[in-house]
Amino acid sequence: MGETQPLPPKRSNMQKYSEFFQTLHDEQTPTGNLGRGTHYSILRAVVFQDGEGKALSEAEFCDFAVIWDEDHDPRVIEAIQRIYIAGLLPRFAIFGERKGCFTAVITGEFSDESERSRLSERIHAITTNLENDSWPGLSVELESPDNKIIADKPERVSLYLDNLIMLWELGLKSAYQPQVKSPQLLSA
């Protein structure tokens, strides 16, 4: 019998959206019956600040979702890159663009309304000064009635986004993931 040939490496169908972000999951076409062609990608960045802008003692991963509508418009990535460069990425779990409006879904809570207002102003300033396109931008809490990231009933949208956050554990996490070793089988 001939020698077994090693399997070729799996080819990834995931798109690389940015030099700054690693793609962990990538849906290219609509999935299910929510909104108008809703589907998502999960991206990861390395960050050095927490959600409040304070320096971390070690780099961490920041995983976030991009919600796509039927046109899967990758121009939204430019806005997210600028948010990343501004050091604001850890404040958000989900981003999307629908009907010409950029939405950033906030993680965590604010100590006062003025802090939330300043963050919204910064997002708007970033998204209205893009090279490839300009969109009005808003930052919203997950349960906010102003959250128009998906065109569907608010309770359905909220459930969908909550599930993404839970399934992918979106947000900050340790960049060091120790390897779990399998226990040795005892021989008789």
N, C-alpha and C positions, 0 to 999 in steps of 0.2 A: 504494500500500500504506500501511496505517496504521502509526503509530509503535509500537514495541515497548514494552509496559508493564513497569515494573520488577516483579520478583517480590516478593510480600509477605514480610515478615520471618517466619522460621520460628518457629512456636509451640513453646515448650519444654514437654515433658511432665514435666519434673523438678520434684519438690516442693521447696519452700523449707522447710527444717527449723528454721532458726534465723537470727536477725539477725546472729549471730556467724560463721556458716559459709556458704560458697558451695558449691552442689551442682555437682560436675563430672560425675558419672555417677549414674544412679538407676534401679535395677531395682525395680519395684513388686510383682512376683510371682515365685514360685519359678522358678529356671532350672536345668535339668539334674537329676541324680539324686544329689545329695549331701545327707545329713542329712534333716531333715524340712522341706522347703520352703525350703532355703537360697537366698538371693539377697543382693545387696550394693549399697551406695551408696558413692561416693567424695566426701568433703567436704574443703574447704580453709579454713584459718584463717590470719590474719596473726598472727605471734608475734614477740616481742621478746626471748625467752630461748632458749638452746639446751637440749638434753636433760638437762643437768646443772643447769639453773636459772641459768646465768651469762648476763649481759646480752650481747646481740648488738650489733655495731657498727651494723648496719642491720636493719630488719625483714626477716623471711623468711616464706615460705609453709610451712605444715605441712599436708601432705595425709595423710588417714587414711581408713580404711574402716570402715563400719558393716555388720556381718553381721546380716542379718535372718533370722528363722525364718518359719514359715508365717503368723503373725499380724501381721507388719510393725508392731510396736508402737512408735510414735514417742516414747513416754515415755522411751526410752533416751537421747534427745537432752538431756533435762534433766541427767542425770548427766554427759554429755560436756561440756555448757556449764559445769558447776561445776568440772570438771577443768581446763577451759580458763581459767576465771577464777582458779583456784588456781595457774596458771602451770605445770601439769604436762603439758599436752597434748603437747609435743615428746618426752616419754618413751615415747609409745605410737604404734603404727601401726594397730591394729585394736581395735574395740570391738564388743560384742554383748551381748544378753540372751537367755538360754534357760532355760526352766523356773524362772523367778523368780530367776536368779542373773546378775549383771552381771560380764562378763569384760573386762579391759583387757589387750591383748597388748603386752608391753614391747618397745621397740627398744633396741638396744645392750646393753652388758654393765655389770655392777656391779663396783666395786673390792672390795667386801666384802658379805657376807650381811646385815649390819645395815642397809645402805643399801636393799637390796631389801625387807627386812622393814618399814622405815619407809614406803616407798612403798606397799606393800600395805595397811598400816594407814591411810594417808591415803585411799586409794581406798575402802576399806571404810567409813571415817567419812563420806565424801561420799555414797556410795550408800545408806547407811542413814538419811540425814537429808534426803531429798528431799521437796519439797512434794506432788507428785502420787502418789508411790509410794515404797516403800523396798525395796531389794534387798540381799542380802548381795553384796559386791563383792570380787573378787579380781584381782590382777595376776599374770600368768604370762608366762614366756618362750614363744616360738613353739613350741619342741619339747617343752615340759613335758608330762608325763603328766596334770597337773592342768588342762590346757587343754581345757575342755568347751564351747567356744564353738559347736561344731557337733556334733550327735549322729551320729557316723559313726566309722569306723575311724581311729585316730590318724594313720596314714600318709597316708590320703586327705585328712584335714583339713589336715595339715601341707603337703601338696603344693598344695592349693587356696590356702591363705594365703600360701605362698611365691610362688605365681604372681601373686596380687594385689599383693604388695609389689613384685615385679619389673615387672609390666606398668604399674603406675601410679607407680612410683618413690616409694612412700609414705615419708613422713618430711619432713625439712627440705630446702628448696631455695631458691635465690635468688629474691627477689621481682622482681628485674630480669632480664628475659629479652630480650637484644638481638635486634632483628629481623634475620633472615637475608635478605640481598638476593640476588635472582636475578642471575646474571651476564648482562651485556648480550650480545645476539647480535651478532656481527660481520656487517656487511652487506658484500656482495661488490662 
